[in-house]
Amino acid sequence: MSLKFEILDNADIGKVVPLVEKLNDYKIPKIILKQRFSEMAEQNYECAVILDDNVIVGVCGLWYCTRHYSGKSVEVDHVFIEGNYRGQGLGNRFFKWIYDYVKVKGFEAVELNTYVTNAGSHKFYFNEGFKILGYHFLKKF
């Protein structure tokens, strides 16, 4: 295993769609995900990946903004690591890399949302030092 962490070039953004499909249990059609990722790449967004011999085995999005309550922050989004890579400390290493990366860019906080049904992620994020500040609401039109 030859693992490395990096920011994916925007031209390659479509390469993460298969992993995000798995994250969402294939509920969002691939064509829509490709379109959305293409649009996301044009915003305050970067896509971080875990590579094993140049194969993407983990992904997360990084949304950049300034918030009145946290200052310059990055919101970690759609975190997913392939099943056979879990339970080996890779998530901890990925987040350590993310923290170091965004600190160098001048950011002072990391935020995220996680599905209420994803108890495994809750335990992971608590162990990473995250605190629950509120609820995330969504209204679709």
C-alpha positions in Angstrom: 0.0 0.0 0.0 1.4 3.4 -1.1 -1.0 6.0 0.4 -0.9 9.7 -0.2 -3.2 12.6 0.4 -3.6 15.5 -2.0 -6.0 18.0 -3.5 -7.5 16.8 -6.7 -7.1 19.0 -9.8 -10.5 20.4 -10.8 -10.2 18.9 -14.2 -10.3 15.4 -12.5 -13.3 16.2 -10.2 -15.5 13.6 -11.9 -13.2 10.8 -10.6 -14.7 11.0 -7.1 -18.3 10.4 -8.3 -18.1 6.6 -7.8 -17.2 7.0 -4.1 -19.8 9.7 -3.5 -22.4 7.4 -5.1 -21.5 4.8 -2.5 -21.7 7.4 0.3 -25.3 8.3 -0.8 -26.3 4.7 -1.4 -26.7 5.4 -5.1 -29.8 7.6 -4.3 -28.5 10.5 -6.5 -28.1 9.6 -10.2 -24.5 9.7 -11.5 -25.3 12.3 -14.2 -26.6 14.7 -11.5 -23.5 14.1 -9.3 -21.2 14.8 -12.2 -23.0 18.0 -13.0 -23.0 19.1 -9.3 -19.3 18.4 -8.8 -18.5 20.3 -12.0 -20.3 23.3 -10.6 -18.8 22.9 -7.1 -15.3 23.0 -8.6 -16.1 26.5 -9.8 -16.9 27.7 -6.2 -14.9 28.0 -3.0 -14.4 24.3 -3.0 -11.5 21.9 -3.2 -11.6 18.1 -3.2 -9.2 16.2 -1.1 -8.5 12.5 -1.9 -6.6 9.6 -0.5 -4.7 7.7 -3.2 -3.4 4.2 -3.0 -1.0 3.7 -6.0 -2.9 6.5 -7.8 -6.3 4.9 -7.2 -8.8 7.1 -5.2 -9.8 5.2 -2.1 -11.0 8.1 0.0 -12.5 11.5 -0.6 -13.8 14.7 1.1 -14.8 18.1 0.0 -13.5 21.3 1.6 -15.7 24.4 1.4 -14.1 27.7 2.4 -15.8 30.7 4.0 -15.7 33.1 6.9 -18.4 32.8 9.5 -19.3 35.3 12.2 -19.1 32.6 15.0 -15.9 30.8 13.9 -13.9 33.1 11.7 -12.2 31.6 8.6 -13.5 28.1 8.5 -13.5 25.1 6.2 -16.5 22.8 6.1 -15.5 19.2 5.5 -18.1 17.5 3.3 -19.0 14.1 1.8 -16.2 12.2 3.6 -15.9 8.6 2.4 -13.3 5.9 2.6 -13.6 2.6 0.8 -14.6 -0.2 3.2 -11.5 -2.3 3.0 -9.4 0.7 4.1 -11.4 1.5 7.2 -10.4 0.6 10.8 -6.7 1.1 10.1 -6.4 4.7 11.3 -6.6 6.1 7.8 -9.4 8.5 8.7 -7.3 10.0 11.5 -4.4 10.4 9.2 -6.6 12.0 6.5 -8.0 14.5 9.0 -4.6 15.3 10.4 -3.5 16.1 6.8 -6.6 18.2 6.3 -6.0 20.2 9.5 -2.4 20.8 8.6 -3.3 21.8 5.0 -6.0 24.3 6.0 -4.0 25.8 8.8 -1.2 26.7 6.3 -3.9 28.4 4.2 -4.8 30.6 7.3 -8.0 28.9 8.4 -8.9 28.7 12.1 -11.8 26.2 12.3 -13.2 23.0 10.7 -16.9 22.3 10.6 -18.9 19.4 9.2 -22.3 17.8 9.0 -22.9 14.1 9.2 -26.1 12.0 8.7 -28.0 11.3 11.9 -28.1 7.6 11.0 -24.3 7.4 10.6 -23.3 6.5 14.2 -19.9 5.3 13.2 -19.0 8.8 11.9 -20.4 10.4 15.1 -17.9 8.4 17.2 -15.1 9.2 14.9 -15.8 13.0 14.9 -16.2 13.1 18.7 -12.8 11.3 19.0 -11.4 14.0 16.7 -12.6 16.7 19.1 -15.7 18.0 17.3 -18.6 19.3 19.3 -22.3 19.4 18.3 -23.4 23.0 17.9 -26.8 22.6 16.4 -29.0 20.9 13.8 -28.6 21.1 10.0 -31.9 21.7 8.3 -32.7 21.3 4.6 -35.7 22.4 2.6 -35.7 21.3 -1.1 -37.8 23.1 -3.7 
